[in-house]
Amino acid sequence: NNFQLQVMSMIEVARGQVLIDQHKQAIETIKGLSEHLNMLARGGKEAQAPIASAFFYYGKALKGLAFQSFRAGDKEMAQKRLEAAAKRFLKVAKEYEKLKIANDALVEFGKIQKLLEGEFGITIEGPSAASGDVVVALERADKRLTAGDYDGAIPLYLEAFRKARLSSRLPEIGMKLAFCYGQNEDFL
């Protein structure tokens, strides 16, 4: 509907602000949408995409601010902002897992997880950083599958399968891998 389109347009403005390093402005843009996002949340499933996008770009803006703080020598503020960004990415990955942006959020969460551990010695709970690697491998394999390149998809699905041993996506990956083998008449 028109209202949802207006909200998505403003989220795209925030995305643009993140891309040109206007992180504070992006956060203000998203905060300005909070009432509209709450109205959309009462609307059901079709409202999921704008809400997930808002959380995602808020997280990206916080991550950008964290890097600015780090460069300015304020490691404490950088850490707080990274932790806040991680919470938003994790929320998107868990609550909106069926949306494509959830994969992007999982990758961002994994990056922050590694960064917090490496720079600050802090371990945050959530999917392991390897989960983001699973998503990347799975996306590459899915592109090959969609193109009908079953030979090219098999090693990529095998890679994703190995990385996803503890992931809830393991059955999905296994099914796609078996399908590719079947299309090649190479039955396990």
C-alpha positions as CSV (number, residue, x, y, z in Angstrom):
1,N,0.0,0.0,0.0
2,N,1.0,3.7,-0.3
3,F,1.8,4.1,3.4
4,Q,4.2,1.1,3.4
5,L,5.8,2.5,0.2
6,Q,6.4,5.8,2.0
7,V,8.0,4.1,4.9
8,M,10.2,2.0,2.7
9,S,11.3,5.1,0.8
10,M,12.4,6.7,4.0
11,I,14.3,3.6,5.0
12,E,16.1,3.8,1.6
13,V,17.0,7.4,2.5
14,A,18.6,6.0,5.7
15,R,20.4,3.4,3.6
16,G,21.8,6.1,1.4
17,Q,22.9,8.1,4.4
18,V,24.7,5.0,5.7
19,L,26.4,4.6,2.3
20,I,27.7,8.2,2.4
21,D,28.9,8.0,6.0
22,Q,26.1,10.1,7.4
23,H,25.4,7.6,10.2
24,K,23.9,10.0,12.8
25,Q,21.5,11.3,10.1
26,A,20.5,7.7,9.2
27,I,19.7,6.9,12.8
28,E,17.6,10.1,13.1
29,T,15.8,9.2,9.9
30,I,15.0,5.7,11.3
31,K,14.0,7.0,14.7
32,G,11.6,9.4,13.0
33,L,9.9,6.4,11.5
34,S,9.3,4.6,14.8
35,E,5.6,5.5,15.1
36,H,5.1,4.5,11.4
37,L,6.9,1.2,12.0
38,N,4.8,0.5,15.0
39,M,1.7,1.0,12.9
40,L,3.0,-1.3,10.3
41,A,3.9,-3.9,12.9
42,R,0.2,-4.2,13.8
43,G,-0.4,-4.9,10.1
44,G,0.9,-8.4,9.9
45,K,3.4,-10.2,7.7
46,E,3.6,-7.7,4.9
47,A,5.1,-5.2,7.3
48,Q,8.1,-7.4,8.1
49,A,10.3,-6.2,5.3
50,P,10.3,-2.5,6.3
51,I,10.7,-3.3,9.9
52,A,13.6,-5.7,9.3
53,S,15.2,-3.1,7.0
54,A,14.9,-0.4,9.6
55,F,16.7,-2.5,12.2
56,F,19.3,-3.6,9.7
57,Y,20.2,-0.1,8.6
58,Y,20.1,1.2,12.2
59,G,22.7,-1.5,12.9
60,K,24.8,-0.5,9.9
61,A,24.7,3.2,11.1
62,L,25.8,2.2,14.6
63,K,28.6,0.1,13.2
64,G,29.7,3.1,11.1
65,L,29.6,5.3,14.2
66,A,31.6,2.7,16.1
67,F,34.4,2.8,13.5
68,Q,34.4,6.6,13.8
69,S,34.7,6.3,17.6
70,F,37.5,3.8,17.2
71,R,39.4,6.1,14.8
72,A,38.9,9.0,17.3
73,G,40.5,6.9,20.0
74,D,37.2,6.3,22.0
75,K,37.4,2.5,22.3
76,E,34.7,2.4,25.0
77,M,32.2,4.2,22.8
78,A,33.2,2.0,19.8
79,Q,32.6,-1.1,21.9
80,K,29.1,0.1,23.0
81,R,28.1,1.0,19.5
82,L,29.3,-2.4,18.1
83,E,27.4,-4.2,20.8
84,A,24.2,-2.2,20.0
85,A,24.7,-2.9,16.3
86,A,25.1,-6.6,17.0
87,K,21.8,-6.7,18.9
88,R,20.0,-5.2,15.9
89,F,21.6,-7.6,13.4
90,L,20.8,-10.5,15.6
91,K,17.2,-9.4,15.9
92,V,16.8,-9.3,12.2
93,A,18.5,-12.6,11.7
94,K,16.3,-14.3,14.3
95,E,12.9,-12.6,14.0
96,Y,12.9,-12.1,10.2
97,E,14.8,-15.2,9.1
98,K,12.7,-15.8,6.0
99,L,13.7,-12.5,4.5
100,K,16.8,-12.1,2.4
101,I,18.0,-9.2,4.6
102,A,18.3,-11.8,7.5
103,N,21.2,-13.4,5.7
104,D,22.9,-10.0,5.4
105,A,22.3,-9.3,9.1
106,L,23.8,-12.7,10.0
107,V,26.9,-11.9,8.0
108,E,27.2,-8.4,9.7
109,F,26.6,-10.0,13.1
110,G,29.4,-12.5,12.4
111,K,31.8,-9.6,11.5
112,I,31.0,-7.7,14.7
113,Q,31.3,-10.9,16.7
114,K,34.9,-11.4,15.3
115,L,35.7,-7.7,15.8
116,L,34.5,-7.6,19.4
117,E,36.5,-10.7,20.3
118,G,39.6,-9.6,18.5
119,E,39.7,-6.0,19.6
120,F,38.0,-6.1,23.0
121,G,38.2,-9.7,24.1
122,I,34.4,-9.8,24.3
123,T,32.4,-12.9,23.3
124,I,28.8,-12.2,22.4
125,E,26.1,-14.8,22.3
126,G,24.5,-15.7,19.1
127,P,25.1,-17.6,15.9
128,S,28.8,-18.3,15.4
129,A,30.7,-16.2,12.9
130,A,30.7,-19.3,10.7
131,S,26.9,-18.9,10.3
132,G,27.7,-15.9,8.1
133,D,30.1,-18.1,6.1
134,V,27.3,-20.6,5.6
135,V,25.0,-17.9,4.3
136,V,27.6,-16.7,1.8
137,A,28.3,-20.2,0.6
138,L,24.6,-21.0,0.3
139,E,23.9,-17.9,-1.7
140,R,26.7,-18.7,-4.2
141,A,25.4,-22.3,-4.5
142,D,21.8,-21.1,-4.9
143,K,22.8,-18.9,-7.8
144,R,24.4,-21.8,-9.6
145,L,21.3,-24.0,-8.9
146,T,19.0,-21.3,-10.3
147,A,21.1,-21.1,-13.4
148,G,20.9,-24.9,-13.9
149,D,24.6,-25.3,-13.2
150,Y,24.3,-28.4,-11.0
151,D,28.0,-29.4,-11.4
152,G,29.0,-25.9,-10.2
153,A,26.5,-25.9,-7.4
154,I,27.6,-29.3,-5.9
155,P,31.0,-28.2,-4.5
156,L,29.4,-25.0,-3.1
157,Y,26.6,-26.9,-1.4
158,L,29.2,-29.3,0.0
159,E,31.1,-26.3,1.4
160,A,27.9,-24.9,2.9
161,F,27.0,-28.4,4.3
162,R,30.3,-28.7,6.0
163,K,30.1,-25.3,7.6
164,A,26.5,-25.7,8.6
165,R,26.9,-28.8,10.8
166,L,25.3,-27.0,13.8
167,S,23.0,-24.8,11.7
168,S,19.2,-25.2,11.5
169,R,19.7,-24.8,7.7
170,L,21.5,-28.1,7.4
171,P,18.4,-30.1,6.2
172,E,17.7,-27.4,3.5
173,I,21.3,-27.5,2.3
174,G,21.3,-31.3,2.3
175,M,18.1,-31.4,0.2
176,K,19.5,-29.0,-2.4
177,L,22.8,-31.0,-2.5
178,A,20.9,-34.2,-3.1
179,F,18.8,-32.6,-5.8
180,C,21.9,-31.4,-7.7
181,Y,23.4,-34.9,-7.5
182,G,20.1,-36.3,-8.7
183,Q,20.0,-33.9,-11.7
184,N,23.4,-35.1,-12.6
185,E,22.2,-38.7,-12.2
186,D,24.9,-39.2,-9.6
187,F,23.0,-40.9,-6.9
188,L,24.6,-41.1,-3.5
